[in-house]
Amino acid sequence: MKKIVILGGGYGGVLTAKKLAKKFKNNKEIEITLIDRNPYHTLLTELHEVAANRAPEDSIKIDLKKIFAGLKVDVVLDEISNIDFKGKKLKSEKATYAYDYLVIGTGSKPTYFGIPGAEENTFSFWSNDDAVALKRQIRDMFTLAAKEKNAAVRRSMLTFVIIGAGFTGVELVGEMAEYREELCKEFYIDPSEVRLIVADMAPKILPILPDKLISKATAYLKRLNVEIVTGAKITEVGKGSIALGEKNVVAAHTVVWTAGVEGSEIVGSLEGEVKQEGRKRIVTNEHLESVDHKNVYVVGDNIFFIPEGETRPVPQMVENAEQAAPIVAGNIEADIKGTAKKAYKPGFHGTMVSIGSRYGVANVGLPGKLFMLTGFMAMLSKHAINMFYLSQVVGFNKVWTYMMHEFFHVENRKSFLGGHFSKRSPNFWLVPLRVLLGGMWLYEGIDKLKKIWVDPNKIFLIPAAPHAVDASSAASEAVNAVKDTVDAQSAASAVSTAKEAVQALPVPNFVHSITNWFMDLMFYQADGSYTFLAKWFQIGMVAAEIVFGVMLIVGLFTAISSIATIGMAVMIWSSKMASTEMLWYAAAAVACIGGSGSTLGLDYYVLPWLKKQWKRIPLVRRWYLFTD
């Protein structure tokens, strides 16, 4: 039995564990364990959304048990305090874990550069708990300031300083600038009283980006009334104040530290046992193995590796973890099987930063060929990349949740799409439309059923074969049909049908040609008569009109029913048999797709029950094909 232990449930650890589980899913001699002190994986790149109350607290947490449901990964909740490399053991206060292969992916923690008072008097911003604590602090300050009569104290309560103008700091201050508007309105505070400051010792913000994008980001922050302080040496952080240079002391009850990171505590404690460089990162070879221990691999932020031809180590970013994970998993597999290992040759696709919910800047593209994006396109790229990552971790389930809180369930238009997709109204307004639509389809179906009942062999839903009759003979047949009709009601129906044929909706030639080809293949014989399939297709269409009409009336599976009726409308239109009335049918069906049966309909009872049964299916849990 080979034991593989992944230490850390961050980006690199989770992806490595999933890759290993896939490679060894049928190998009973491999045991894979992931150890983390938290029962969830945190989306660290989304912390600012929780801190500024744009996204729910749970939205950036993913249960590790859910991630590895159905996979060959044992999740253990524990905090490792020591690694015995010689004995190949991990130790905590309560247990010891043996390993044959160890993957270290414990991530980073804030570094304070020895600045007096920085660690004690600032809010860190590197975990879900940090984001939640900051959100409470921001709200508490507004609550207290609204009652404070001392102007100086009130001013310090409403001053928020973010130290660090890299990606994390800029994303946080941008999000807080939007949140300020909501809080000022709620607590009756003039927005001019609230100061937002982002400060850095570097000469400019977002130094990794091109100057053009830095200028764009700077201009947008100023438009949000954010004060930018660069080139300022942080000399001391006191209780309720911070020195931004020798003469610039700012009174502030809230100072957030995002100025830099170093290796996690457990990695820091390994000094002397593993070679470290660059703020406690573990030095690896090209296979991402520790240079000191052959069976120890490193992933994510803990890697210190300078690729061939580069002068800097790989950056501490999510894409590094995404690209390193399959290399680590593949090299462990290669070591077990005795095959050749692969070298890590990262090719990064750029970086992007959001400044609030509606604006961002990005430098993205292919390795060696990056494009500068701003505004809508930058935000689109950011969301696309986030959803791609989530699809690797929990598939459809988390991508759906992400779309809900980013695009559809947003308040105050806090989305790069504005509020166009976030407006929600009670579904009971759709009940009359749903019932009317269902009633119309039911009426049409029953009316056609009567004709089939009289003569099952008469085809009236499929036009005559084009090669069998020309337009003039078709008109003649219609006239004769009227003359030969015995009953007056049938005659009126025939005349009405002729009028509708004249007023049919236009169909593009290429669509009609495809339809004719299909009908000629399935419904027409060489002499122009109908095949047996034509009869059964007609019966099926009539049955569908009745069934879907009833389902819409009672509100059962209304999304499926609505989509199906749209499909029927399209088929009728493509055959040039749809009157202008069909536009109403299609538009009403589109409106009824979104949960119209959940109010005064059977979907209210049936769908929750089906959802429970669906989630019990192993394949569904394995591929995350459900919503929470």
C-alpha positions in Angstrom: 0.0 0.0 0.0 1.4 3.4 -1.1 0.2 6.3 1.0 -0.1 9.7 -0.6 -0.8 12.6 1.7 -1.7 16.1 0.5 -1.2 18.7 3.2 -3.5 21.7 2.6 -7.0 22.1 1.0 -6.2 25.3 -1.0 -6.2 25.6 -4.8 -3.1 23.5 -5.3 -4.0 20.8 -2.8 -7.5 20.3 -4.0 -6.6 20.1 -7.7 -3.7 17.7 -7.0 -5.9 15.4 -4.9 -8.5 15.3 -7.7 -5.9 14.5 -10.3 -4.4 11.8 -8.2 -7.9 10.3 -7.5 -8.5 10.1 -11.2 -5.2 8.5 -12.0 -5.5 5.8 -9.3 -9.3 5.3 -9.1 -9.0 1.6 -9.9 -5.8 1.0 -8.0 -6.5 -0.5 -4.5 -2.9 -0.3 -3.5 -2.9 3.5 -3.4 -4.3 5.5 -0.5 -4.9 9.2 -0.9 -5.4 11.5 2.1 -6.0 15.3 2.2 -5.4 17.0 5.5 -6.6 20.5 6.3 -7.7 22.3 9.5 -10.9 23.6 7.9 -13.7 21.4 6.5 -14.0 23.7 3.5 -12.0 25.0 0.6 -11.9 28.8 0.4 -12.0 30.9 -2.8 -9.4 33.4 -1.6 -9.7 35.5 -4.8 -13.3 36.3 -3.8 -12.7 37.4 -0.2 -13.4 41.1 -1.0 -16.9 40.3 -2.1 -17.8 38.9 1.3 -16.0 41.7 3.2 -18.1 44.3 1.4 -21.3 42.3 1.6 -21.7 41.7 -2.1 -21.6 37.9 -1.8 -23.0 35.6 0.9 -20.4 34.3 3.4 -21.0 30.7 2.3 -20.5 31.5 -1.4 -16.7 31.4 -1.1 -16.6 28.2 0.9 -16.8 24.7 -0.7 -17.2 21.7 1.5 -14.2 19.4 1.1 -16.5 16.4 1.5 -18.6 17.6 -1.4 -15.5 18.2 -3.6 -14.3 14.6 -3.1 -17.7 12.9 -3.0 -17.4 9.6 -4.8 -13.6 10.1 -5.2 -10.8 8.0 -3.8 -9.7 10.8 -1.4 -10.0 10.6 2.4 -10.5 14.0 3.9 -9.0 14.5 7.4 -9.6 17.6 9.6 -6.5 18.2 11.6 -3.8 20.8 12.1 -0.3 19.4 11.5 2.3 20.8 13.8 5.4 18.9 12.7 6.8 17.0 9.7 9.3 14.2 10.2 10.9 13.8 6.8 13.2 11.0 7.9 10.4 8.9 9.4 7.9 10.0 6.7 5.3 11.1 9.2 3.1 14.1 9.9 2.3 14.9 13.5 -0.5 16.8 15.2 -1.6 17.0 18.8 -4.0 14.1 18.3 -2.6 11.8 15.6 0.3 10.8 13.5 0.0 10.2 9.7 2.5 8.1 7.7 3.2 8.8 4.1 5.2 7.5 1.2 4.6 10.6 -0.9 3.9 14.0 0.6 2.5 17.0 -1.3 2.9 20.3 0.6 0.3 22.9 -0.4 -0.4 24.8 2.8 -0.4 28.3 1.2 0.7 31.5 2.7 0.0 33.9 5.6 0.4 37.7 5.9 3.9 39.1 6.5 4.4 42.3 8.4 8.0 43.1 7.6 8.8 43.8 11.2 6.8 47.0 11.3 5.9 47.9 14.9 2.2 47.3 15.7 1.3 46.1 12.3 0.3 42.5 13.3 -1.4 43.6 16.5 -3.4 46.6 15.3 -4.5 45.7 11.8 -7.1 43.3 10.3 -5.5 40.6 8.3 -7.2 39.6 5.0 -6.2 36.1 4.1 -9.0 33.7 5.1 -12.8 33.4 5.2 -12.8 34.3 8.9 -10.8 37.4 8.1 -13.3 38.5 5.5 -16.3 37.9 7.8 -14.5 39.8 10.7 -13.8 42.7 8.4 -17.4 42.9 7.2 -18.6 43.1 10.8 -16.0 45.7 11.7 -17.1 47.9 8.8 -20.7 47.7 9.7 -19.9 48.2 13.4 -18.0 51.4 12.6 -20.9 52.8 10.7 -23.3 51.9 13.5 -21.2 53.6 16.1 -20.4 56.6 14.0 -24.0 57.3 13.4 -24.4 57.9 17.2 -21.0 59.5 17.8 -21.2 63.3 18.6 -17.4 63.9 18.8 -16.4 64.9 15.3 -12.8 63.7 15.6 -13.8 60.3 16.9 -16.6 60.0 14.3 -14.0 60.9 11.6 -11.6 58.1 12.7 -14.5 55.6 12.8 -15.3 56.4 9.2 -11.7 56.2 8.0 -10.7 52.9 6.5 -7.0 52.3 5.4 -6.0 49.4 3.3 -2.2 48.8 3.4 -1.0 47.2 0.2 -2.0 48.3 -3.3 -1.6 45.0 -5.1 -4.4 42.9 -6.4 -5.9 42.1 -3.0 -5.8 45.7 -1.7 -7.2 47.3 -4.8 -10.0 44.8 -5.2 -10.9 45.3 -1.5 -11.0 49.1 -1.6 -12.9 49.1 -4.8 -15.5 46.9 -3.3 -15.7 48.9 -0.2 -16.2 52.1 -2.2 -19.4 50.6 -3.6 -20.5 49.3 -0.2 -20.0 52.8 1.2 -23.0 54.1 -0.8 -25.3 51.5 0.7 -24.1 52.0 4.3 -24.3 55.8 4.1 -27.8 55.5 2.9 -28.8 53.1 5.6 -27.2 55.0 8.5 -27.9 58.6 7.2 -24.3 59.5 6.9 -22.9 61.9 4.3 -20.6 60.0 2.0 -18.1 62.8 2.1 -17.4 61.9 5.8 -16.2 58.5 4.8 -12.5 58.2 3.9 -11.1 55.2 2.0 -7.3 55.1 1.7 -5.2 52.6 -0.2 -1.5 52.9 0.6 1.7 51.2 -0.5 5.4 51.6 -0.2 5.8 51.0 -3.9 5.8 54.0 -6.3 2.5 52.9 -8.0 -0.4 50.6 -7.5 -0.8 47.2 -9.2 2.9 47.2 -10.3 2.6 43.9 -12.2 0.3 45.4 -14.8 1.3 47.6 -17.8 1.4 51.4 -17.1 -1.7 52.0 -19.3 -3.8 49.7 -17.2 -2.4 51.2 -14.0 -3.5 54.6 -15.2 -7.0 53.3 -15.9 -7.3 51.7 -12.5 -6.0 54.8 -10.8 -8.5 57.0 -12.6 -11.4 54.7 -11.7 -10.4 54.6 -8.0 -10.3 58.4 -7.9 -13.7 58.5 -9.5 -14.8 56.3 -6.6 -13.3 58.9 -4.1 -10.6 56.6 -3.0 -7.4 58.2 -1.8 -4.3 56.7 -3.2 -1.0 57.0 -1.2 2.1 55.5 -2.9 5.8 55.6 -2.1 4.9 56.0 1.6 7.0 54.1 4.1 4.8 52.5 6.8 6.7 53.2 10.0 4.2 52.3 12.7 0.7 51.1 13.3 -0.8 52.2 16.6 -4.2 51.6 18.1 -6.5 53.8 16.1 -3.8 55.4 13.9 -1.2 54.6 11.3 1.9 56.5 10.1 2.0 56.7 6.3 5.5 58.3 6.2 7.1 60.4 8.9 4.6 63.3 8.8 1.4 61.7 7.6 -0.3 60.1 10.6 -3.9 59.0 9.9 -6.4 58.4 12.6 -8.4 55.3 11.7 -10.2 52.6 13.7 -9.9 50.2 10.8 -6.6 49.3 9.1 -6.5 46.3 6.8 -3.2 44.6 6.0 -2.8 43.2 2.5 0.8 44.2 1.9 2.5 40.8 1.4 2.6 37.1 2.3 5.1 34.5 3.3 4.9 30.8 3.7 2.4 29.3 6.2 3.4 28.6 9.8 4.1 24.9 9.2 6.3 25.7 6.2 8.1 28.4 8.3 8.8 25.9 11.0 10.6 23.7 8.4 13.6 26.1 8.1 16.8 24.0 8.2 15.0 20.9 7.0 14.0 22.1 3.5 15.7 24.8 1.5 13.7 28.0 1.4 13.9 31.2 -0.5 11.6 34.2 -1.2 9.7 34.6 2.1 9.7 31.0 3.2 8.9 29.3 -0.1 10.2 25.8 -0.6 12.9 25.4 -3.3 12.0 22.7 -5.8 13.5 21.1 -8.9 11.9 21.1 -12.3 9.7 18.2 -11.2 8.4 20.2 -8.3 10.1 18.0 -5.8 11.8 19.5 -2.8 15.5 19.6 -3.5 16.1 18.0 -0.1 13.6 15.2 -0.1 12.9 13.1 -3.2 9.4 11.9 -2.1 8.1 15.4 -1.1 6.4 17.6 -3.7 5.3 21.2 -3.5 2.3 22.9 -5.1 0.7 26.4 -5.2 2.1 29.3 -3.2 4.7 27.2 -1.5 6.7 26.6 -4.7 10.0 28.4 -5.3 11.0 27.5 -8.8 12.6 29.6 -11.5 11.7 28.1 -14.9 14.3 27.7 -17.6 14.9 31.0 -19.4 13.2 33.1 -16.6 14.8 35.3 -14.0 12.0 35.3 -11.4 10.3 32.4 -9.6 6.8 31.3 -10.6 4.3 33.8 -9.1 2.0 33.1 -6.2 -1.2 33.0 -8.1 -4.1 30.6 -8.7 -3.0 29.7 -12.2 0.3 28.5 -10.9 -1.5 26.1 -8.6 -3.7 25.0 -11.5 -0.8 24.2 -13.8 1.4 22.7 -11.1 -1.2 20.3 -9.8 -1.3 17.9 -12.8 2.5 18.0 -13.0 2.8 16.9 -9.3 0.1 14.2 -9.7 1.7 12.9 -12.9 5.2 12.8 -11.4 4.0 10.9 -8.4 2.3 8.4 -10.7 5.5 8.2 -12.8 7.6 7.6 -9.6 5.2 4.7 -8.6 5.2 3.2 -12.0 8.9 3.8 -12.7 8.3 5.9 -15.8 9.8 9.3 -16.8 8.8 12.4 -15.0 7.7 15.7 -16.6 9.3 19.1 -16.0 7.2 22.0 -14.9 7.0 24.5 -17.8 4.3 27.0 -16.9 2.6 29.2 -19.4 0.6 31.9 -17.7 -2.3 33.6 -19.4 -2.2 36.9 -17.6 -3.8 38.7 -14.7 -6.9 40.6 -14.0 -8.2 42.7 -11.2 -11.8 43.8 -10.4 -12.4 47.3 -8.9 -15.8 46.9 -7.5 -18.5 44.9 -9.1 -18.7 46.8 -12.4 -15.2 47.6 -13.5 -11.9 45.9 -13.9 -8.6 45.8 -15.8 -6.9 42.8 -17.2 -3.8 41.8 -19.1 -4.7 38.4 -20.5 -4.3 36.2 -23.5 -1.8 33.5 -24.6 1.7 33.1 -23.1 3.9 35.7 -24.8 0.9 37.4 -26.4 -1.3 39.3 -23.9 -4.0 41.8 -24.5 -5.1 44.7 -22.3 -8.8 44.8 -21.4 -10.8 47.3 -19.3 -14.4 47.6 -18.1 -16.9 45.0 -19.4 -14.4 42.8 -21.2 -12.0 42.7 -18.3 -14.8 41.6 -15.9 -16.1 39.1 -18.5 -12.6 37.5 -18.6 -12.4 37.4 -14.8 -15.8 35.7 -14.4 -15.0 33.2 -17.2 -11.7 32.3 -15.5 -13.4 31.9 -12.1 -16.1 29.6 -13.6 -13.5 27.6 -15.4 -11.7 26.9 -12.1 -14.9 26.1 -10.3 -15.9 23.6 -13.1 -12.7 21.7 -12.3 -13.5 21.6 -8.6 -17.2 21.0 -8.2 -18.5 21.2 -11.8 -22.0 22.4 -12.6 -23.0 22.7 -8.9 -20.6 25.6 -8.0 -20.7 27.2 -11.4 -24.4 27.5 -11.1 -24.1 29.0 -7.6 -21.5 31.4 -8.8 -23.7 32.6 -11.6 -26.6 33.1 -9.2 -24.7 35.4 -6.8 -22.7 37.2 -9.5 -25.3 37.8 -12.2 -28.9 37.1 -11.0 -29.3 37.4 -7.3 -27.5 40.7 -6.9 -28.7 43.9 -5.2 -28.1 47.5 -6.1 -27.0 46.6 -9.6 -23.7 45.3 -8.3 -22.7 43.3 -11.3 -20.8 44.1 -14.5 -24.1 43.4 -16.3 -25.8 46.0 -14.3 -29.3 45.1 -13.0 -30.6 43.8 -16.2 -30.6 40.2 -15.1 -31.1 40.7 -11.4 -34.6 42.0 -11.3 -36.9 39.5 -9.6 -40.6 39.6 -9.3 -43.1 37.2 -7.6 -43.9 34.2 -9.9 -47.6 34.6 -9.1 -47.8 37.3 -11.8 -47.1 34.6 -14.4 -49.8 32.2 -13.2 -52.6 33.8 -15.5 -50.2 33.7 -18.5 -49.2 30.2 -17.8 -52.8 28.9 -17.5 -53.8 30.9 -20.6 -50.9 29.5 -22.7 -51.7 26.0 -21.5 -55.4 26.4 -22.3 -54.7 27.6 -25.8 -52.4 24.6 -26.6 -55.0 22.3 -25.0 -57.8 23.8 -27.1 -55.7 23.5 -30.3 -54.9 19.9 -29.5 -58.5 18.8 -28.8 -59.7 20.6 -31.9 -57.1 18.7 -34.0 -57.9 15.4 -32.2 -61.5 15.7 -33.4 -60.3 15.7 -37.0 -58.1 12.7 -36.4 -60.9 10.9 -34.8 -63.1 11.4 -37.9 -60.4 10.4 -40.4 -57.1 9.1 -38.9 -55.5 8.9 -42.3 -56.1 12.5 -43.3 -52.9 14.6 -43.0 -53.4 18.3 -42.2 -50.4 19.3 -40.1 -47.9 18.5 -42.9 -48.1 20.5 -46.2 -48.4 18.5 -49.5 -45.2 17.5 -51.2 -43.8 20.3 -53.3 -43.0 18.0 -56.2 -46.5 16.5 -56.2 -48.7 19.6 -56.6 -48.0 23.2 -57.7 -49.4 26.3 -56.1 -52.4 26.5 -58.5 -53.5 22.9 -58.0 -53.1 23.3 -54.2 -55.4 26.3 -54.3 -57.9 24.3 -56.5 -57.8 21.5 -54.0 -58.5 23.9 -51.2 -61.6 25.3 -53.0 -62.9 21.8 -53.8 -62.4 20.8 -50.2 -64.7 23.7 -49.2 -67.3 22.8 -51.8 -67.3 19.1 -50.8 -67.6 19.9 -47.1 -71.1 18.9 -45.9 -71.1 20.6 -42.6 -71.0 24.4 -42.5 -68.7 24.4 -39.5 -66.1 22.3 -41.4 -66.4 24.7 -44.4 -65.7 27.7 -42.2 -62.7 25.9 -40.7 -61.4 25.1 -44.2 -61.7 28.8 -45.2 -60.1 29.9 -42.0 -57.2 27.5 -42.7 -56.8 28.9 -46.2 -56.6 32.4 -44.8 -54.0 31.4 -42.3 -51.9 29.8 -45.0 -51.9 33.1 -46.8 -50.9 35.0 -43.7 -48.2 32.6 -42.6 -45.1 34.0 -41.0 -42.1 34.4 -43.4 -39.4 31.8 -43.3 -35.8 32.2 -44.6 -35.2 30.2 -47.7 -32.3 28.2 -46.2 -34.5 27.2 -43.2 -37.4 26.2 -45.5 -35.0 24.2 -47.7 -33.7 22.2 -44.7 -37.3 21.6 -43.6 -38.3 20.4 -47.0 -35.3 18.1 -47.2 -36.2 16.6 -43.9 -39.9 16.2 -44.7 -39.1 14.8 -48.1 -36.9 12.2 -46.4 -39.3 11.2 -43.7 -42.9 12.1 -44.8 -43.2 11.9 -48.6 -43.1 9.0 -51.0 -41.9 9.2 -54.6 -45.4 9.8 -55.9 -46.1 12.7 -53.4 -48.2 10.6 -51.1 -47.5 10.6 -47.3 -45.5 7.8 -45.5 -46.8 6.1 -42.4 -44.4 8.3 -40.4 -46.4 11.4 -41.4 -49.5 9.9 -39.8 -47.7 9.1 -36.6 -45.9 12.4 -36.5 -49.3 14.2 -36.7 -50.7 12.1 -34.0 -47.6 12.7 -31.8 -47.9 16.5 -32.4 -51.6 16.5 -31.4 -50.8 14.4 -28.3 -48.0 16.8 -27.4 -50.2 19.8 -27.7 -52.7 18.2 -25.3 -50.1 16.9 -22.8 -48.1 20.1 -22.6 -51.2 22.2 -22.5 -52.4 20.2 -19.4 -49.0 20.4 -17.8 -48.9 24.2 -18.2 -52.4 24.5 -16.7 -51.6 22.5 -13.6 -48.0 23.9 -13.3 -46.1 20.6 -13.7 -42.6 20.7 -15.1 -43.4 24.1 -16.5 -39.8 24.8 -17.7 -39.8 21.6 -19.8 -43.3 22.2 -21.0 -42.6 25.8 -22.0 -39.4 24.8 -23.9 -41.2 22.0 -25.6 -44.0 24.3 -26.8 -41.4 26.7 -28.2 -39.9 23.7 -30.1 -43.4 22.9 -31.5 -43.9 26.5 -32.6 -40.5 26.5 -34.3 -41.4 23.3 -36.2 -44.7 24.7 -37.4 -43.1 28.0 -38.4 -40.3 26.3 -40.4 -42.9 24.5 -42.5 -44.6 27.8 -43.4 -47.8 26.9 -41.5 -47.5 29.3 -38.6 -49.7 32.4 -38.4 -48.7 35.6 -36.7 -50.6 34.2 -33.6 -47.7 31.8 -33.1 -45.5 34.7 -32.1 -47.7 35.1 -29.0 -47.4 31.4 -28.2 -43.6 31.5 -28.3 -43.2 34.8 -26.3 -45.6 33.5 -23.6 -43.7 30.2 -23.4 -40.4 32.1 -22.9 -41.9 34.1 -20.1 -43.1 30.9 -18.4 -39.8 29.0 -18.4 -38.4 30.6 -15.2 -40.3 28.8 -12.5 -43.9 29.9 -13.3 -45.2 26.5 -11.9 -43.6 27.1 -8.4 -46.6 29.3 -7.5 -50.1 27.8 -7.5 -48.7 24.8 -9.5 -47.7 21.2 -8.9 -44.0 22.2 -9.3 -44.2 23.7 -5.8 -44.6 20.2 -4.4 -43.0 17.9 -7.0 -39.7 19.7 -7.8 -38.3 19.7 -4.2 -39.1 16.0 -3.8 -37.5 15.2 -7.1 -34.4 17.3 -6.2 -33.9 15.2 -3.1 -34.2 11.9 -5.0 -31.9 13.2 -7.8 -29.1 14.1 -5.3 -29.2 10.5 -4.0 -28.0 9.1 -7.3 -24.2 8.3 -7.1 -23.5 9.5 -10.6 -25.1 12.9 -9.9 -23.1 13.4 -6.7 -19.9 12.3 -8.5 -20.3 14.8 -11.3 -22.0 17.5 -9.1 -25.1 17.6 -11.4 -27.3 19.4 -8.8 -28.0 22.8 -7.3 -28.0 23.6 -3.6 
